[in-house]
């Protein structure tokens, strides 16, 4: 797992998949499932909160995977108390 402050923004325990927050709610995260039905799945236990597991080296373009990780980071940072945010991020 990868954290910013005290919050997780990505799960990297598997070389074939990455778990990221794909939106503020399940409805937004479901767009990934519709676009990539074979390579995206709602994450176990936390999927209802907008977390998806995305396959690496599959049909999801690399730039979209990077954007998903960046967006997950940005979403988590925005919810952190100011004292836990990285320097320069308000």
C-alpha positions as CSV (number, residue, x, y, z in Angstrom):
1,X,0.0,0.0,0.0
2,X,1.1,3.5,-0.7
3,X,0.2,6.4,1.6
4,X,0.2,10.1,1.7
5,X,-0.1,11.4,5.2
6,X,-2.1,8.8,7.1
7,X,-4.3,7.8,4.1
8,X,-3.8,5.1,1.5
9,X,-4.1,6.2,-2.1
10,X,-2.9,3.0,-3.9
11,X,-2.5,-0.7,-3.3
12,X,0.5,-2.2,-5.1
13,X,0.8,-5.6,-3.5
14,X,0.5,-7.4,-6.9
15,X,2.7,-6.9,-9.9
16,X,-0.3,-7.4,-12.2
17,X,-2.8,-5.0,-10.7
18,X,-3.0,-1.7,-8.9
19,X,-5.9,-0.6,-6.6
20,X,-6.8,3.1,-6.7
21,X,-9.6,5.4,-5.8
22,X,-11.4,6.0,-9.1
23,X,-13.7,8.8,-8.2
24,X,-15.6,10.2,-5.2
25,X,-18.2,7.5,-5.3
26,X,-19.1,4.2,-6.8
27,X,-21.1,5.7,-9.7
28,X,-18.0,7.6,-11.0
29,X,-15.7,4.6,-10.4
30,X,-18.1,2.4,-12.4
31,X,-17.1,4.2,-15.6
32,X,-13.9,2.3,-15.5
33,X,-15.8,-1.0,-15.3
34,X,-17.8,0.0,-18.3
35,X,-14.8,1.1,-20.4
36,X,-12.6,-1.9,-19.4
37,X,-14.8,-4.8,-18.3
38,X,-12.0,-7.3,-18.5
39,X,-9.3,-5.2,-16.9
40,X,-11.1,-3.3,-14.1
41,X,-13.0,-4.5,-11.1
42,X,-14.5,-3.0,-8.0
43,X,-12.0,-3.6,-5.1
44,X,-13.0,-6.1,-2.5
45,X,-14.4,-4.6,0.7
46,X,-13.7,-1.0,-0.3
47,X,-15.2,-0.9,-3.8
48,X,-18.4,0.7,-2.6
49,X,-16.3,3.8,-1.8
50,X,-15.0,4.2,-5.3
51,X,-12.0,2.0,-5.2
52,X,-11.2,-0.2,-8.3
53,X,-8.5,-2.7,-9.1
54,X,-7.0,-2.1,-12.5
55,X,-4.9,-4.6,-14.5
56,X,-1.4,-3.6,-15.6
57,X,-0.1,-4.6,-19.0
58,X,-3.6,-5.1,-20.3
59,X,-5.9,-3.1,-22.5
60,X,-5.9,0.0,-20.2
61,X,-3.4,2.4,-21.8
62,X,-0.4,3.3,-19.6
63,X,-1.2,7.0,-19.6
64,X,-4.7,6.3,-18.2
65,X,-3.2,4.1,-15.5
66,X,-0.8,7.0,-14.5
67,X,-3.7,9.4,-14.5
68,X,-5.8,7.1,-12.3
69,X,-2.9,6.9,-9.8
70,X,-2.4,10.7,-9.9
71,X,-6.2,11.3,-9.5
72,X,-6.3,8.9,-6.5
73,X,-3.4,10.8,-4.9
74,X,-5.0,14.2,-5.5
75,X,-8.4,13.0,-4.1
76,X,-6.8,11.6,-1.0
77,X,-4.6,14.7,-0.4
78,X,-7.7,17.0,-0.8
79,X,-9.3,15.1,2.1
80,X,-6.4,15.2,4.4
81,X,-6.2,17.7,7.3
82,X,-3.9,20.6,6.3
83,X,-1.2,19.5,8.7
84,X,-0.9,16.1,7.0
85,X,-0.7,17.4,3.4
86,X,2.6,17.4,1.6
87,X,4.4,20.8,1.5
88,X,3.1,23.1,-1.2
89,X,-0.3,21.4,-1.4
90,X,-3.3,23.2,0.1
